[in-house]
Amino acid sequence: MKIGLLLHELHRDENDLAHELLRVSERHKADHEIHHVARDLAHWSQGHVRTLADLGERFGTRLDPEPVDETRTAERLRDKAGELVGRKPQAALLLLRDLREIYVKAAGLSVDWEMLAQAAQGLKDAELLATVQSCHPDTLRQMRWANAKLKDSSTQILVS
């Protein structure tokens, strides 16, 4: 079945989104809303990684149940942190780029969840459909948050 391939894609992309959210959280630690909300949203994706790993077994796909490691992300960011010191305008523009990246990753994930929902309906697989119905709304919320922050930040950064 090709469901295993889609689960593999979703698993990888959820891990990528979690990693990106944690990276952005660390990079923009001074902005408390970005820092804390991005961490919360990353935990959602980490939960999806675990859920997909459990589901993968049913479709003959072995997926690592451990999501991206937060400490590795933080260590890499600390190494690069010096680049942002004293460059406020660049840091503000970096936030816009980071929010755009989160939005794009979440939008791609949303499409993948939609495809999985269609497959679950075609297979009449209630458990698979329930998983999609549980996880996909989180992805939509991640996307909406990034979009709202992008709009708000764009106004503040580009107009002032």
Protein Blocks (a to p, Z undefined) as FASTA:
>chain_A
ZZlmmmmmmmmmmmmmmmmmmmmmmmmmmlmmlmmmmmmmmmmmmmmmmmmmmmmmmnop
acdfbdcdfklmmmmmmmmmmmmgoplmlmmmmmmmmmmmmmmmmmmmmmmmmmmmmmmm
mnopaklmmmmmmmmmmmmmmmmmmmmmmmmmmmmmmmZZ
